Structures are given as C-alpha cells and as structure tokens.
C-alpha cells in the first residue's frame, strides 16, 4: 500500500463523519418541518396557506448553493454570524423542508375527498381527521418521493464544501492539494474515486428502496 493512502483515508474518514452528521441533521429537520408545513397547507385558512406557500416557493425556487452563500456570507453583513456547519445545516434544511412540504401536500390532497367528508360527518375535528384518517393513507403515497428527497439531500451535502466545511469532498480536495505540493503527484483519480464510491454505496440502497416502495405501494 502506498505511504500516502493511510493518512488520506484517515482524513477522508473525518470528513465523512461531518458529511454523515450534516446529512442526518438536515434530513431530520427537513422531514419534521416539511411534514408540519405540508399538512398545514391543507388547512381551510387562506392566510395560513398563503404564508406557508410563500415559504415553500421561495426556498424551492432557489439553488442550494445560493442559499448557502446567502446564509454564510450575507447574514454576517447584518450582524448575524453563522458557523460553517450551522450555515450548511440551515441552508439544506430550508431547501429540504420546502420540498418535503410540497410532497406531503400532494400526498394529502391525493387522498379521496370522501375520506375527509366521512371523517367530518363522524364529528372528528381537523387534527383528528388528519391524524387518524388522512395522514395514514397519505404516508403510503409520500414514502417513495420522500426517500428520493433523502437521497438528493445526502448528495447535496457535498455543496457545503463551497463555504469551507470540512466534509468528505473538502477533505479530498485538501488531500489532493497537499499531495501535489509535497510530492508533485495529486493522486486525484483514486482519491475522488473513493469519494464517488462512498456516495454510491450510501445512495444506491436508498434509491433501490424508493423504487421498491413505489412498486409495492402502487
């Protein structure tokens, strides 16, 4: 084994830990906030729907890299300094929650209207109708696209490298630069190939699960 491999592998493992933590926090926050907002989008109140719709359209309509730049570089101008990891987590969660909200809204509204009317006829208030009648049915419809969004968010964590977060991609780039300066050989192909394999191993099972659920729940 070449002498440069063990230190680079250790450094990449450190970056992978950051990537995994960032993905876990972003996915958890996106699902929690997105499910709540997507459910509220089905409320009769036009004001509530308008406010949430504005949130969804703004963050869905912006590229993630622009959101990260805004949080990390623009907010400090107005006195709100955000640490790199926190900025990445917030940016990914804003984009992810907006997309999850739209998936949940579509799933809820795809449930036949008769189900809601029947629950209302039984005297169930809106929270009970959603909890016991609508959401259990909507979950089946929402699972495949939600898993697809989880895969997408996991892949998008690599964009955090543009604001200096030491994730697996940034660790790979720094390793390549260090090897170039010290030995004259970048070893870019095996290093970046290793990063590619890591993301492939993480995302492929989730993609296959999404396809299986789509067939199973159809």
FENHUKA-V77528 format. One record per pair of residues at least 12 apart in sequence whose C-alpha atoms are under 10 Angstrom apart, sorted by the first residue. I is the first residue (numbers start at 1). J is the second residue. Records with the same first field share a line. If there is no record, write none. Layout:
I->J / J
This chain:
4->175 / 179 / 183 / 187
5->187 / 190 / 191
7->175
8->171 / 172 / 174 / 175 / 176 / 178 / 179 / 191
9->171 / 172 / 175 / 191 / 194
10->171
11->166 / 167 / 168 / 171 / 172 / 174 / 175
12->166 / 167 / 168 / 169 / 170 / 171 / 172 / 173 / 174 / 175 / 191 / 194 / 195
13->167 / 168 / 171
14->166 / 167 / 168 / 171
15->165 / 166 / 167 / 168 / 169 / 170 / 171 / 172
16->166 / 167 / 168 / 169 / 170 / 171 / 195 / 198 / 199
17->166 / 167 / 168
18->85 / 157 / 165 / 166 / 167 / 168
19->85 / 154 / 155 / 157 / 158 / 160 / 165 / 166 / 167 / 168 / 169
20->154 / 157 / 167 / 168 / 202
21->85 / 89 / 167
22->85 / 86 / 88 / 89 / 90 / 92 / 93 / 153 / 154 / 157 / 158 / 160 / 167
23->88 / 89 / 92 / 93 / 150 / 151 / 153 / 154 / 155 / 156 / 157 / 158
24->89 / 150 / 153 / 154
25->86 / 89 / 90 / 92 / 93
26->88 / 89 / 90 / 91 / 92 / 93 / 94 / 95 / 96 / 97 / 150 / 153 / 154 / 157
27->89 / 92 / 93 / 96 / 97 / 100 / 149 / 150 / 151 / 152 / 153 / 154
28->93 / 96 / 97 / 150
29->89 / 90 / 92 / 93 / 94 / 96 / 97
30->89 / 90 / 92 / 93 / 94 / 95 / 96 / 97 / 98 / 99 / 100 / 101 / 149 / 150 / 153
31->93 / 96 / 97 / 98 / 99 / 100 / 101 / 104 / 146 / 149 / 150
32->93 / 97 / 100 / 101
33->93 / 94 / 96 / 97 / 98 / 100 / 101
34->56 / 93 / 94 / 95 / 96 / 97 / 98 / 99 / 100 / 101 / 102 / 103 / 104 / 105
35->97 / 98 / 99 / 100 / 101 / 102 / 103 / 104 / 105 / 135
36->97 / 100 / 101 / 104 / 105
37->49 / 52 / 53 / 55 / 56 / 97 / 98 / 100 / 101 / 102 / 104 / 105
38->52 / 53 / 56 / 97 / 98 / 99 / 100 / 101 / 102 / 103 / 104 / 105 / 106 / 107 / 108
39->101 / 102 / 104 / 105 / 106 / 107 / 108 / 109 / 127 / 130 / 134 / 135
40->52 / 101 / 104 / 105
41->53 / 101 / 102 / 104 / 105 / 106 / 108 / 109
42->104 / 105 / 106 / 108 / 109 / 130
43->126
44->126
52->98 / 101
53->98 / 101 / 102
54->98
55->94 / 95 / 97 / 98 / 101
56->94 / 95 / 96 / 97 / 98 / 99 / 100 / 101 / 102
57->95 / 98 / 99 / 102
58->94 / 95 / 98
59->91 / 92 / 93 / 94 / 95 / 96 / 97 / 98 / 99
60->94 / 95 / 96 / 97 / 98 / 99 / 100 / 102
61->95 / 98 / 99
62->95
63->95
64->88 / 91 / 92 / 93 / 94 / 95 / 96 / 153 / 156 / 157 / 159 / 160
65->88 / 91 / 92 / 156 / 159 / 160 / 162 / 163
66->91
67->87 / 88 / 90 / 91 / 92 / 94 / 95
68->84 / 87 / 88 / 89 / 90 / 91 / 92 / 159 / 160 / 162 / 163
69->87 / 88 / 91 / 160 / 162 / 163
70->87 / 91
71->83 / 84 / 86 / 87 / 88 / 90 / 91 / 163
72->84 / 85 / 86 / 87 / 88 / 91 / 163
73->87 / 163
75->87
83->165
84->160 / 161 / 163 / 164 / 165 / 166
85->160 / 163 / 164 / 165 / 166 / 167
86->165
87->160 / 163 / 165
88->157 / 158 / 159 / 160 / 161 / 162 / 163 / 164 / 165
89->157 / 160
91->157 / 160
92->153 / 154 / 156 / 157 / 159 / 160
93->153
95->153
96->149 / 150 / 152 / 153
97->149
99->145 / 146 / 149
100->142 / 145 / 146 / 149 / 150
103->138 / 141 / 142 / 143 / 144 / 145 / 146 / 149
104->135 / 138 / 139 / 141 / 142 / 143 / 145 / 146
105->138 / 142
106->138 / 141 / 142
107->134 / 135 / 137 / 138 / 139 / 140 / 141 / 142 / 143 / 145
108->130 / 134 / 135 / 136 / 137 / 138 / 139 / 141 / 142
109->134 / 138
110->134 / 137 / 138 / 141 / 142
111->133 / 134 / 135 / 136 / 137 / 138 / 141
112->134 / 137
113->134
115->129 / 133 / 134 / 137
116->129 / 130 / 133 / 134
117->129
118->133
119->132 / 133 / 134
140->213 / 214 / 216 / 217 / 218
141->213 / 214 / 217 / 218
142->214
143->209 / 210 / 213 / 214 / 217
144->206 / 207 / 209 / 210 / 211 / 212 / 213 / 214 / 215 / 216 / 217
145->210 / 211 / 213 / 214
146->210
147->206 / 207 / 208 / 209 / 210 / 211 / 213
148->203 / 206 / 207 / 208 / 209 / 210 / 211
149->207 / 210
150->203 / 206 / 207 / 210
151->199 / 202 / 203 / 204 / 205 / 206 / 207 / 210
152->203 / 207
154->199 / 202 / 203
155->199 / 200 / 202 / 203
157->169
158->170 / 199
161->173
168->192 / 194 / 195 / 198 / 199
169->191 / 192 / 195 / 196
171->191 / 195
172->188 / 191 / 192 / 193 / 194 / 195
173->186 / 188 / 191 / 192
175->187 / 188 / 191
176->188 / 189 / 191 / 192
